[in-house]
Amino acid sequence: MLVLSRQRDETIMIGDDVQITIVDIRGDKVRLGITAPTKVAVHRKEVYDAIKAENERAAQIAGGDLGAVRSVLSQPLRPRTGIRPVPGATPIHAVPVHGAGGNGAMGGGGGLVDATKRTG
């Protein structure tokens, strides 16, 4: 383990992309600011351990459970019926319109327009 001493507003670099800055020191508490790319997950150790434990539990699917999942996924999709609108929701209607901007999937001028939006 590398142990470094830093004062407030000083920074430690990890590689080229991760910066750890000492933001504040109050008694026995140190506040750190961490700048890292979004692809790098940054968690407190206790949160990381909880995530890791939950992922390990989720990965241990019993054989019977996996068979049930396969059975459901192998069934063909059926159209949904009896769908009711959500009370208070604004319905969105997409209507086909010829010449509605864009070059469409086939290079023509057709497309879908949200009929609830008004232009002009």
Sequence and secondary structure as in RCSB ss.txt:
>XXXX:A:sequence
MLVLSRQRDETIMIGDDVQITIVDIRGDKVRLGITAPTKVAVHRKEVYDAIKAENERAAQIAGGDLGAVRSVLSQ
PLRPRTGIRPVPGATPIHAVPVHGAGGNGAMGGGGGLVDATKRTG
>XXXX:A:secstr
       TT EEEETTTEEEEEEEEETTEEEEEEE  TTS    HHHHHHHHHHHHHHH   HHHHHHHHHHHHS
           TT     EEEETT SS TTTSSS EEEETT    
